[in-house]
Amino acid sequence: MGSETAALILQLSDRSSHTAALRLQLSDCSSQTAALRLQLSDCSSQTAALILQLSDCSSQTATPPQCSGRRLSPCKTCFIR
């Protein structure tokens, strides 16, 4: 993981410990995927929790997550209104 990516992840340390732990699990993502995920850092913690359930976008065998009862394709987000 590049130092730039690590620095961006560490900026999220003010989130709840549970959310932060989930985000830190993304450290093995490709830099491109990580960059896309980190652009969501300004989301609300509740929305961020759903985003973190998304499968790695670089994996062709990723299983889409559940969101409001609807299955989403990889790299799609579902925001809470």
N, CA, C and O atoms as a CHARMM CRD file, in Angstrom:
* protein
*
  324
    1    1 MET  N      0.85400  -1.19300   0.00000 PROA 1      0.00000
    2    1 MET  CA     0.00000   0.00000   0.00000 PROA 1      0.00000
    3    1 MET  C      0.88400   1.23500   0.00000 PROA 1      0.00000
    4    1 MET  O      1.82500   1.32200   0.79000 PROA 1      0.00000
    5    2 GLY  N      0.60000   2.17900  -0.86300 PROA 2      0.00000
    6    2 GLY  CA     1.40200   3.38100  -0.94600 PROA 2      0.00000
    7    2 GLY  C      1.19500   4.28600   0.25400 PROA 2      0.00000
    8    2 GLY  O      0.14800   4.24200   0.90000 PROA 2      0.00000
    9    3 SER  N      2.18800   5.10200   0.55000 PROA 3      0.00000
   10    3 SER  CA     2.09600   6.00000   1.69700 PROA 3      0.00000
   11    3 SER  C      0.95600   6.99900   1.52900 PROA 3      0.00000
   12    3 SER  O      0.33500   7.40800   2.51000 PROA 3      0.00000
   13    4 GLU  N      0.67800   7.39500   0.27400 PROA 4      0.00000
   14    4 GLU  CA    -0.40900   8.34400   0.03200 PROA 4      0.00000
   15    4 GLU  C     -1.75500   7.72000   0.40800 PROA 4      0.00000
   16    4 GLU  O     -2.59400   8.35800   1.04400 PROA 4      0.00000
   17    5 THR  N     -1.94200   6.46900   0.00600 PROA 5      0.00000
   18    5 THR  CA    -3.17500   5.77200   0.35400 PROA 5      0.00000
   19    5 THR  C     -3.28500   5.59800   1.85700 PROA 5      0.00000
   20    5 THR  O     -4.35700   5.78400   2.43200 PROA 5      0.00000
   21    6 ALA  N     -2.17500   5.24200   2.49600 PROA 6      0.00000
   22    6 ALA  CA    -2.16600   5.05700   3.94000 PROA 6      0.00000
   23    6 ALA  C     -2.53600   6.35100   4.65000 PROA 6      0.00000
   24    6 ALA  O     -3.28400   6.34000   5.62700 PROA 6      0.00000
   25    7 ALA  N     -2.01600   7.45500   4.16000 PROA 7      0.00000
   26    7 ALA  CA    -2.30300   8.74600   4.77400 PROA 7      0.00000
   27    7 ALA  C     -3.78300   9.08400   4.67100 PROA 7      0.00000
   28    7 ALA  O     -4.37700   9.61000   5.61200 PROA 7      0.00000
   29    8 LEU  N     -4.38300   8.77300   3.50200 PROA 8      0.00000
   30    8 LEU  CA    -5.80200   9.05700   3.31700 PROA 8      0.00000
   31    8 LEU  C     -6.65500   8.19900   4.23700 PROA 8      0.00000
   32    8 LEU  O     -7.64400   8.67300   4.79600 PROA 8      0.00000
   33    9 ILE  N     -6.27600   6.94200   4.39300 PROA 9      0.00000
   34    9 ILE  CA    -7.02500   6.05800   5.28000 PROA 9      0.00000
   35    9 ILE  C     -6.92700   6.54800   6.71700 PROA 9      0.00000
   36    9 ILE  O     -7.90800   6.51600   7.45900 PROA 9      0.00000
   37   10 LEU  N     -5.74400   7.00100   7.10500 PROA 10     0.00000
   38   10 LEU  CA    -5.55300   7.46800   8.47100 PROA 10     0.00000
   39   10 LEU  C     -6.35700   8.73300   8.76700 PROA 10     0.00000
   40   10 LEU  O     -6.65900   9.02500   9.92400 PROA 10     0.00000
   41   11 GLN  N     -6.70000   9.47600   7.72400 PROA 11     0.00000
   42   11 GLN  CA    -7.51000  10.66600   7.92700 PROA 11     0.00000
   43   11 GLN  C     -8.91700  10.29800   8.39600 PROA 11     0.00000
   44   11 GLN  O     -9.65700  11.15100   8.88500 PROA 11     0.00000
   45   12 LEU  N     -9.27300   9.05200   8.24600 PROA 12     0.00000
   46   12 LEU  CA   -10.61100   8.59200   8.63200 PROA 12     0.00000
   47   12 LEU  C    -10.64300   8.10300  10.07200 PROA 12     0.00000
   48   12 LEU  O    -11.65100   7.55800  10.52200 PROA 12     0.00000
   49   13 SER  N     -9.54900   8.29200  10.79300 PROA 13     0.00000
   50   13 SER  CA    -9.43400   7.74300  12.14100 PROA 13     0.00000
   51   13 SER  C    -10.40600   8.37700  13.13000 PROA 13     0.00000
   52   13 SER  O    -10.57600   7.87000  14.23900 PROA 13     0.00000
   53   14 ASP  N    -11.04500   9.47800  12.74100 PROA 14     0.00000
   54   14 ASP  CA   -11.99900  10.11000  13.64800 PROA 14     0.00000
   55   14 ASP  C    -13.37500   9.47000  13.54600 PROA 14     0.00000
   56   14 ASP  O    -14.30400   9.88100  14.24200 PROA 14     0.00000
   57   15 ARG  N    -13.51500   8.46400  12.68100 PROA 15     0.00000
   58   15 ARG  CA   -14.77400   7.73200  12.61100 PROA 15     0.00000
   59   15 ARG  C    -14.87400   6.81200  13.82500 PROA 15     0.00000
   60   15 ARG  O    -13.92300   6.69300  14.59800 PROA 15     0.00000
   61   16 SER  N    -16.00200   6.17600  13.98800 PROA 16     0.00000
   62   16 SER  CA   -16.13600   5.21000  15.06900 PROA 16     0.00000
   63   16 SER  C    -15.12000   4.10300  14.85200 PROA 16     0.00000
   64   16 SER  O    -14.70000   3.85500  13.72300 PROA 16     0.00000
   65   17 SER  N    -14.72800   3.44400  15.91900 PROA 17     0.00000
   66   17 SER  CA   -13.70700   2.40700  15.80200 PROA 17     0.00000
   67   17 SER  C    -14.15900   1.27700  14.87700 PROA 17     0.00000
   68   17 SER  O    -13.34600   0.69100  14.16200 PROA 17     0.00000
   69   18 HSD  N    -15.45200   0.97500  14.89500 PROA 18     0.00000
   70   18 HSD  CA   -15.97400  -0.09800  14.04300 PROA 18     0.00000
   71   18 HSD  C    -15.84900   0.28700  12.57400 PROA 18     0.00000
   72   18 HSD  O    -15.40300  -0.51700  11.75500 PROA 18     0.00000
   73   19 THR  N    -16.23300   1.49500  12.24500 PROA 19     0.00000
   74   19 THR  CA   -16.13800   1.95800  10.86700 PROA 19     0.00000
   75   19 THR  C    -14.68400   2.04600  10.43500 PROA 19     0.00000
   76   19 THR  O    -14.33200   1.65200   9.32300 PROA 19     0.00000
   77   20 ALA  N    -13.84500   2.56400  11.31700 PROA 20     0.00000
   78   20 ALA  CA   -12.42300   2.69400  10.99400 PROA 20     0.00000
   79   20 ALA  C    -11.80900   1.32500  10.72700 PROA 20     0.00000
   80   20 ALA  O    -10.99600   1.17300   9.81500 PROA 20     0.00000
   81   21 ALA  N    -12.19400   0.33500  11.51600 PROA 21     0.00000
   82   21 ALA  CA   -11.65100  -1.00800  11.33400 PROA 21     0.00000
   83   21 ALA  C    -12.04000  -1.56800   9.96200 PROA 21     0.00000
   84   21 ALA  O    -11.22600  -2.20100   9.29000 PROA 21     0.00000
   85   22 LEU  N    -13.27600  -1.33300   9.55900 PROA 22     0.00000
   86   22 LEU  CA   -13.72800  -1.80700   8.25700 PROA 22     0.00000
   87   22 LEU  C    -12.96800  -1.11600   7.13700 PROA 22     0.00000
   88   22 LEU  O    -12.59400  -1.75000   6.15100 PROA 22     0.00000
   89   23 ARG  N    -12.73800   0.19000   7.28800 PROA 23     0.00000
   90   23 ARG  CA   -12.02200   0.91800   6.25800 PROA 23     0.00000
   91   23 ARG  C    -10.57500   0.42400   6.15400 PROA 23     0.00000
   92   23 ARG  O    -10.02100   0.33700   5.05800 PROA 23     0.00000
   93   24 LEU  N     -9.97100   0.10300   7.29800 PROA 24     0.00000
   94   24 LEU  CA    -8.58900  -0.34500   7.28300 PROA 24     0.00000
   95   24 LEU  C     -8.44600  -1.68800   6.59500 PROA 24     0.00000
   96   24 LEU  O     -7.35300  -2.04100   6.15200 PROA 24     0.00000
   97   25 GLN  N     -9.52800  -2.44100   6.49600 PROA 25     0.00000
   98   25 GLN  CA    -9.48400  -3.71800   5.79000 PROA 25     0.00000
   99   25 GLN  C     -9.31400  -3.50600   4.28600 PROA 25     0.00000
  100   25 GLN  O     -9.02700  -4.45100   3.55100 PROA 25     0.00000
  101   26 LEU  N     -9.48800  -2.28000   3.83800 PROA 26     0.00000
  102   26 LEU  CA    -9.34900  -1.96700   2.41700 PROA 26     0.00000
  103   26 LEU  C     -7.90000  -1.72700   2.01600 PROA 26     0.00000
  104   26 LEU  O     -7.61700  -1.40600   0.86200 PROA 26     0.00000
  105   27 SER  N     -6.98200  -1.88300   2.96500 PROA 27     0.00000
  106   27 SER  CA    -5.59200  -1.52700   2.70400 PROA 27     0.00000
  107   27 SER  C     -4.95800  -2.38900   1.62200 PROA 27     0.00000
  108   27 SER  O     -3.93900  -2.00700   1.04700 PROA 27     0.00000
  109   28 ASP  N     -5.55100  -3.55500   1.33400 PROA 28     0.00000
  110   28 ASP  CA    -4.96900  -4.41300   0.31000 PROA 28     0.00000
  111   28 ASP  C     -5.58200  -4.18000  -1.06400 PROA 28     0.00000
  112   28 ASP  O     -5.27500  -4.90200  -2.01300 PROA 28     0.00000
  113   29 CYS  N     -6.43600  -3.18800  -1.17400 PROA 29     0.00000
  114   29 CYS  CA    -7.04700  -2.87100  -2.46800 PROA 29     0.00000
  115   29 CYS  C     -6.01800  -2.24400  -3.40200 PROA 29     0.00000
  116   29 CYS  O     -5.00500  -1.70400  -2.95600 PROA 29     0.00000
  117   30 SER  N     -6.28300  -2.32100  -4.66200 PROA 30     0.00000
  118   30 SER  CA    -5.40500  -1.64200  -5.61500 PROA 30     0.00000
  119   30 SER  C     -5.51300  -0.14200  -5.37500 PROA 30     0.00000
  120   30 SER  O     -6.51300   0.33700  -4.84000 PROA 30     0.00000
  121   31 SER  N     -4.48500   0.59200  -5.77100 PROA 31     0.00000
  122   31 SER  CA    -4.48500   2.03600  -5.52000 PROA 31     0.00000
  123   31 SER  C     -5.66200   2.71600  -6.20500 PROA 31     0.00000
  124   31 SER  O     -6.21800   3.68000  -5.68100 PROA 31     0.00000
  125   32 GLN  N     -6.04200   2.21200  -7.38100 PROA 32     0.00000
  126   32 GLN  CA    -7.15500   2.82600  -8.09600 PROA 32     0.00000
  127   32 GLN  C     -8.46800   2.61400  -7.34500 PROA 32     0.00000
  128   32 GLN  O     -9.26100   3.54300  -7.18900 PROA 32     0.00000
  129   33 THR  N     -8.68600   1.39300  -6.88600 PROA 33     0.00000
  130   33 THR  CA    -9.91000   1.09100  -6.14500 PROA 33     0.00000
  131   33 THR  C     -9.93800   1.85600  -4.83000 PROA 33     0.00000
  132   33 THR  O    -10.96900   2.41400  -4.45300 PROA 33     0.00000
  133   34 ALA  N     -8.80700   1.88300  -4.13500 PROA 34     0.00000
  134   34 ALA  CA    -8.73500   2.58200  -2.86100 PROA 34     0.00000
  135   34 ALA  C     -9.03200   4.06500  -3.03400 PROA 34     0.00000
  136   34 ALA  O     -9.71300   4.67200  -2.20800 PROA 34     0.00000
  137   35 ALA  N     -8.51700   4.63900  -4.11400 PROA 35     0.00000
  138   35 ALA  CA    -8.73700   6.06500  -4.35400 PROA 35     0.00000
  139   35 ALA  C    -10.22700   6.35200  -4.54400 PROA 35     0.00000
  140   35 ALA  O    -10.73800   7.35300  -4.04100 PROA 35     0.00000
  141   36 LEU  N    -10.91600   5.48100  -5.26300 PROA 36     0.00000
  142   36 LEU  CA   -12.34900   5.67300  -5.48400 PROA 36     0.00000
  143   36 LEU  C    -13.11400   5.57100  -4.17600 PROA 36     0.00000
  144   36 LEU  O    -14.04200   6.34200  -3.93000 PROA 36     0.00000
  145   37 ARG  N    -12.72500   4.61800  -3.33600 PROA 37     0.00000
  146   37 ARG  CA   -13.40900   4.44500  -2.05200 PROA 37     0.00000
  147   37 ARG  C    -13.16600   5.64900  -1.14000 PROA 37     0.00000
  148   37 ARG  O    -14.07100   6.11200  -0.44500 PROA 37     0.00000
  149   38 LEU  N    -11.92500   6.14600  -1.15600 PROA 38     0.00000
  150   38 LEU  CA   -11.58200   7.23800  -0.26600 PROA 38     0.00000
  151   38 LEU  C    -12.27100   8.54100  -0.64600 PROA 38     0.00000
  152   38 LEU  O    -12.37900   9.44800   0.17900 PROA 38     0.00000
  153   39 GLN  N    -12.73700   8.64100  -1.88300 PROA 39     0.00000
  154   39 GLN  CA   -13.47300   9.83700  -2.28100 PROA 39     0.00000
  155   39 GLN  C    -14.82200   9.91800  -1.56100 PROA 39     0.00000
  156   39 GLN  O    -15.48500  10.95400  -1.59000 PROA 39     0.00000
  157   40 LEU  N    -15.21800   8.83100  -0.92500 PROA 40     0.00000
  158   40 LEU  CA   -16.50100   8.78200  -0.22800 PROA 40     0.00000
  159   40 LEU  C    -16.35700   9.15500   1.24600 PROA 40     0.00000
  160   40 LEU  O    -17.30200   9.01000   2.02200 PROA 40     0.00000
  161   41 SER  N    -15.17800   9.63300   1.62600 PROA 41     0.00000
  162   41 SER  CA   -14.89600   9.87600   3.03700 PROA 41     0.00000
  163   41 SER  C    -15.76900  10.96400   3.65000 PROA 41     0.00000
  164   41 SER  O    -15.85500  11.06200   4.87400 PROA 41     0.00000
  165   42 ASP  N    -16.41800  11.78600   2.82300 PROA 42     0.00000
  166   42 ASP  CA   -17.25700  12.84500   3.37000 PROA 42     0.00000
  167   42 ASP  C    -18.69500  12.39000   3.55900 PROA 42     0.00000
  168   42 ASP  O    -19.56200  13.18700   3.91500 PROA 42     0.00000
  169   43 CYS  N    -18.95000  11.10000   3.32000 PROA 43     0.00000
  170   43 CYS  CA   -20.31100  10.59000   3.52200 PROA 43     0.00000
  171   43 CYS  C    -20.62600  10.50300   5.01200 PROA 43     0.00000
  172   43 CYS  O    -19.72200  10.51500   5.84700 PROA 43     0.00000
  173   44 SER  N    -21.87800  10.41900   5.32800 PROA 44     0.00000
  174   44 SER  CA   -22.25900  10.22300   6.72300 PROA 44     0.00000
  175   44 SER  C    -21.79600   8.84300   7.16000 PROA 44     0.00000
  176   44 SER  O    -21.60100   7.96200   6.32300 PROA 44     0.00000
  177   45 SER  N    -21.62000   8.64700   8.44700 PROA 45     0.00000
  178   45 SER  CA   -21.12500   7.36100   8.93500 PROA 45     0.00000
  179   45 SER  C    -22.07900   6.22400   8.58800 PROA 45     0.00000
  180   45 SER  O    -21.64400   5.10000   8.33900 PROA 45     0.00000
  181   46 GLN  N    -23.36800   6.51000   8.57200 PROA 46     0.00000
  182   46 GLN  CA   -24.33600   5.46800   8.25000 PROA 46     0.00000
  183   46 GLN  C    -24.22800   5.05800   6.78400 PROA 46     0.00000
  184   46 GLN  O    -24.25900   3.87100   6.45800 PROA 46     0.00000
  185   47 THR  N    -24.10100   6.04400   5.91200 PROA 47     0.00000
  186   47 THR  CA   -23.93600   5.75600   4.49100 PROA 47     0.00000
  187   47 THR  C    -22.60300   5.07300   4.24300 PROA 47     0.00000
  188   47 THR  O    -22.51900   4.14100   3.44300 PROA 47     0.00000
  189   48 ALA  N    -21.56700   5.52900   4.92000 PROA 48     0.00000
  190   48 ALA  CA   -20.24300   4.94300   4.75500 PROA 48     0.00000
  191   48 ALA  C    -20.25400   3.46800   5.12800 PROA 48     0.00000
  192   48 ALA  O    -19.57100   2.66600   4.49200 PROA 48     0.00000
  193   49 ALA  N    -21.01500   3.10200   6.14100 PROA 49     0.00000
  194   49 ALA  CA   -21.07400   1.70000   6.55500 PROA 49     0.00000
  195   49 ALA  C    -21.61300   0.82100   5.42800 PROA 49     0.00000
  196   49 ALA  O    -21.13100  -0.29400   5.22700 PROA 49     0.00000
  197   50 LEU  N    -22.61700   1.32100   4.68900 PROA 50     0.00000
  198   50 LEU  CA   -23.15400   0.56400   3.56300 PROA 50     0.00000
  199   50 LEU  C    -22.15200   0.48700   2.42100 PROA 50     0.00000
  200   50 LEU  O    -22.01200  -0.55000   1.77400 PROA 50     0.00000
  201   51 ILE  N    -21.45900   1.59300   2.17800 PROA 51     0.00000
  202   51 ILE  CA   -20.47700   1.62800   1.09900 PROA 51     0.00000
  203   51 ILE  C    -19.37000   0.61800   1.36600 PROA 51     0.00000
  204   51 ILE  O    -18.86100  -0.01700   0.44200 PROA 51     0.00000
  205   52 LEU  N    -19.00100   0.47400   2.63400 PROA 52     0.00000
  206   52 LEU  CA   -17.92600  -0.44500   2.98000 PROA 52     0.00000
  207   52 LEU  C    -18.30900  -1.89600   2.74600 PROA 52     0.00000
  208   52 LEU  O    -17.44000  -2.76700   2.69900 PROA 52     0.00000
  209   53 GLN  N    -19.61200  -2.16700   2.59700 PROA 53     0.00000
  210   53 GLN  CA   -20.03700  -3.53600   2.33400 PROA 53     0.00000
  211   53 GLN  C    -19.83900  -3.90700   0.86400 PROA 53     0.00000
  212   53 GLN  O    -19.99600  -5.07000   0.49400 PROA 53     0.00000
  213   54 LEU  N    -19.49800  -2.93300   0.03200 PROA 54     0.00000
  214   54 LEU  CA   -19.30600  -3.19700  -1.39200 PROA 54     0.00000
  215   54 LEU  C    -18.08400  -4.07900  -1.60600 PROA 54     0.00000
  216   54 LEU  O    -17.06900  -3.93300  -0.92400 PROA 54     0.00000
  217   55 SER  N    -18.19400  -4.98400  -2.54900 PROA 55     0.00000
  218   55 SER  CA   -17.07000  -5.85900  -2.86700 PROA 55     0.00000
  219   55 SER  C    -15.99000  -5.07300  -3.59600 PROA 55     0.00000
  220   55 SER  O    -16.24900  -4.01700  -4.17300 PROA 55     0.00000
  221   56 ASP  N    -14.77100  -5.61100  -3.55800 PROA 56     0.00000
  222   56 ASP  CA   -13.66500  -4.96300  -4.24100 PROA 56     0.00000
  223   56 ASP  C    -13.99300  -4.84300  -5.72500 PROA 56     0.00000
  224   56 ASP  O    -14.27200  -5.84700  -6.38000 PROA 56     0.00000
  225   57 CYS  N    -13.96200  -3.62900  -6.25700 PROA 57     0.00000
  226   57 CYS  CA   -14.32900  -3.38500  -7.65100 PROA 57     0.00000
  227   57 CYS  C    -13.35900  -4.01900  -8.62700 PROA 57     0.00000
  228   57 CYS  O    -13.69800  -4.19100  -9.79700 PROA 57     0.00000
  229   58 SER  N    -12.17200  -4.36900  -8.18600 PROA 58     0.00000
  230   58 SER  CA   -11.19100  -4.95400  -9.08400 PROA 58     0.00000
  231   58 SER  C    -11.36400  -6.46000  -9.22600 PROA 58     0.00000
  232   58 SER  O    -10.69400  -7.08900 -10.04500 PROA 58     0.00000
  233   59 SER  N    -12.25600  -7.04000  -8.43300 PROA 59     0.00000
  234   59 SER  CA   -12.46500  -8.48800  -8.47900 PROA 59     0.00000
  235   59 SER  C    -13.62500  -8.83200  -9.40300 PROA 59     0.00000
  236   59 SER  O    -14.73700  -8.33500  -9.22400 PROA 59     0.00000
  237   60 GLN  N    -13.36800  -9.66900 -10.37500 PROA 60     0.00000
  238   60 GLN  CA   -14.40700 -10.04200 -11.32300 PROA 60     0.00000
  239   60 GLN  C    -15.40900 -11.00700 -10.70500 PROA 60     0.00000
  240   60 GLN  O    -16.51600 -11.17400 -11.21700 PROA 60     0.00000
  241   61 THR  N    -15.02000 -11.63700  -9.61100 PROA 61     0.00000
  242   61 THR  CA   -15.90300 -12.61300  -8.97500 PROA 61     0.00000
  243   61 THR  C    -16.57900 -12.04100  -7.73900 PROA 61     0.00000
  244   61 THR  O    -17.13300 -12.77600  -6.92200 PROA 61     0.00000
  245   62 ALA  N    -16.52600 -10.72500  -7.61300 PROA 62     0.00000
  246   62 ALA  CA   -17.11100 -10.08200  -6.43900 PROA 62     0.00000
  247   62 ALA  C    -18.61800 -10.30600  -6.39300 PROA 62     0.00000
  248   62 ALA  O    -19.29600 -10.30200  -7.42000 PROA 62     0.00000
  249   63 THR  N    -19.12000 -10.50000  -5.18800 PROA 63     0.00000
  250   63 THR  CA   -20.55600 -10.67700  -5.01000 PROA 63     0.00000
  251   63 THR  C    -21.17800  -9.34200  -4.64000 PROA 63     0.00000
  252   63 THR  O    -20.75400  -8.73000  -3.66000 PROA 63     0.00000
  253   64 PRO  N    -22.16800  -8.86700  -5.38800 PROA 64     0.00000
  254   64 PRO  CA   -22.80800  -7.58700  -5.08300 PROA 64     0.00000
  255   64 PRO  C    -23.43500  -7.62600  -3.67700 PROA 64     0.00000
  256   64 PRO  O    -23.92500  -8.66900  -3.24200 PROA 64     0.00000
  257   65 PRO  N    -23.41700  -6.49800  -2.98000 PROA 65     0.00000
  258   65 PRO  CA   -23.98300  -6.43400  -1.63400 PROA 65     0.00000
  259   65 PRO  C    -25.49800  -6.22700  -1.66400 PROA 65     0.00000
  260   65 PRO  O    -26.08000  -5.94300  -2.71100 PROA 65     0.00000
  261   66 GLN  N    -26.10800  -6.37100  -0.52100 PROA 66     0.00000
  262   66 GLN  CA   -27.53000  -6.09500  -0.38200 PROA 66     0.00000
  263   66 GLN  C    -27.70100  -4.64200   0.06500 PROA 66     0.00000
  264   66 GLN  O    -26.94500  -4.16300   0.91000 PROA 66     0.00000
  265   67 CYS  N    -28.66400  -3.95700  -0.48100 PROA 67     0.00000
  266   67 CYS  CA   -28.91200  -2.57800  -0.06500 PROA 67     0.00000
  267   67 CYS  C    -30.39300  -2.29500  -0.25600 PROA 67     0.00000
  268   67 CYS  O    -30.88800  -2.28900  -1.38300 PROA 67     0.00000
  269   68 SER  N    -31.08900  -2.06500   0.82600 PROA 68     0.00000
  270   68 SER  CA   -32.52500  -1.79800   0.78700 PROA 68     0.00000
  271   68 SER  C    -33.27700  -2.90400   0.03400 PROA 68     0.00000
  272   68 SER  O    -34.25800  -2.63900  -0.66000 PROA 68     0.00000
  273   69 GLY  N    -32.80300  -4.13500   0.18200 PROA 69     0.00000
  274   69 GLY  CA   -33.48600  -5.25800  -0.43900 PROA 69     0.00000
  275   69 GLY  C    -33.19400  -5.43200  -1.90900 PROA 69     0.00000
  276   69 GLY  O    -33.71600  -6.35100  -2.53900 PROA 69     0.00000
  277   70 ARG  N    -32.36200  -4.55900  -2.47400 PROA 70     0.00000
  278   70 ARG  CA   -32.02800  -4.66200  -3.90000 PROA 70     0.00000
  279   70 ARG  C    -30.56600  -5.05600  -4.05500 PROA 70     0.00000
  280   70 ARG  O    -29.70500  -4.55600  -3.33200 PROA 70     0.00000
  281   71 ARG  N    -30.28700  -5.94000  -4.98500 PROA 71     0.00000
  282   71 ARG  CA   -28.90100  -6.33300  -5.23500 PROA 71     0.00000
  283   71 ARG  C    -28.26400  -5.31600  -6.18300 PROA 71     0.00000
  284   71 ARG  O    -28.86000  -4.92700  -7.18700 PROA 71     0.00000
  285   72 LEU  N    -27.06000  -4.90000  -5.85100 PROA 72     0.00000
  286   72 LEU  CA   -26.35700  -3.91400  -6.65900 PROA 72     0.00000
  287   72 LEU  C    -25.15300  -4.55800  -7.31800 PROA 72     0.00000
  288   72 LEU  O    -24.54700  -5.46900  -6.75500 PROA 72     0.00000
  289   73 SER  N    -24.80700  -4.09800  -8.49100 PROA 73     0.00000
  290   73 SER  CA   -23.60200  -4.59900  -9.14200 PROA 73     0.00000
  291   73 SER  C    -22.38700  -3.97600  -8.45700 PROA 73     0.00000
  292   73 SER  O    -22.50300  -2.91900  -7.83800 PROA 73     0.00000
  293   74 PRO  N    -21.22000  -4.62100  -8.56200 PROA 74     0.00000
  294   74 PRO  CA   -20.00500  -4.08100  -7.93100 PROA 74     0.00000
  295   74 PRO  C    -19.76000  -2.63600  -8.35300 PROA 74     0.00000
  296   74 PRO  O    -20.07000  -2.25200  -9.48100 PROA 74     0.00000
  297   75 CYS  N    -19.21400  -1.85100  -7.46100 PROA 75     0.00000
  298   75 CYS  CA   -18.85700  -0.44900  -7.68300 PROA 75     0.00000
  299   75 CYS  C    -20.07300   0.48400  -7.67200 PROA 75     0.00000
  300   75 CYS  O    -19.92900   1.67700  -7.94000 PROA 75     0.00000
  301   76 LYS  N    -21.26000  -0.03300  -7.36900 PROA 76     0.00000
  302   76 LYS  CA   -22.42600   0.83800  -7.23700 PROA 76     0.00000
  303   76 LYS  C    -22.60700   1.18100  -5.76000 PROA 76     0.00000
  304   76 LYS  O    -22.28500   0.37900  -4.88400 PROA 76     0.00000
  305   77 THR  N    -23.12100   2.37000  -5.49400 PROA 77     0.00000
  306   77 THR  CA   -23.36800   2.77400  -4.11600 PROA 77     0.00000
  307   77 THR  C    -24.86100   2.94200  -3.88500 PROA 77     0.00000
  308   77 THR  O    -25.62500   3.17000  -4.82300 PROA 77     0.00000
  309   78 CYS  N    -25.26100   2.82800  -2.64000 PROA 78     0.00000
  310   78 CYS  CA   -26.65800   3.02600  -2.27900 PROA 78     0.00000
  311   78 CYS  C    -26.69200   3.98200  -1.09500 PROA 78     0.00000
  312   78 CYS  O    -26.18900   3.65000  -0.02200 PROA 78     0.00000
  313   79 PHE  N    -27.26200   5.13300  -1.26800 PROA 79     0.00000
  314   79 PHE  CA   -27.27600   6.13500  -0.21900 PROA 79     0.00000
  315   79 PHE  C    -28.60300   6.15300   0.52900 PROA 79     0.00000
  316   79 PHE  O    -29.67100   5.96300  -0.05300 PROA 79     0.00000
  317   80 ILE  N    -28.50800   6.38300   1.81000 PROA 80     0.00000
  318   80 ILE  CA   -29.70000   6.44600   2.64900 PROA 80     0.00000
  319   80 ILE  C    -30.30600   7.83600   2.55000 PROA 80     0.00000
  320   80 ILE  O    -29.63200   8.83700   2.79300 PROA 80     0.00000
  321   81 ARG  N    -31.54800   7.88900   2.20100 PROA 81     0.00000
  322   81 ARG  CA   -32.21600   9.19000   2.09400 PROA 81     0.00000
  323   81 ARG  C    -32.66700   9.66000   3.46600 PROA 81     0.00000
  324   81 ARG  O    -33.25100  10.73600   3.58900 PROA 81     0.00000
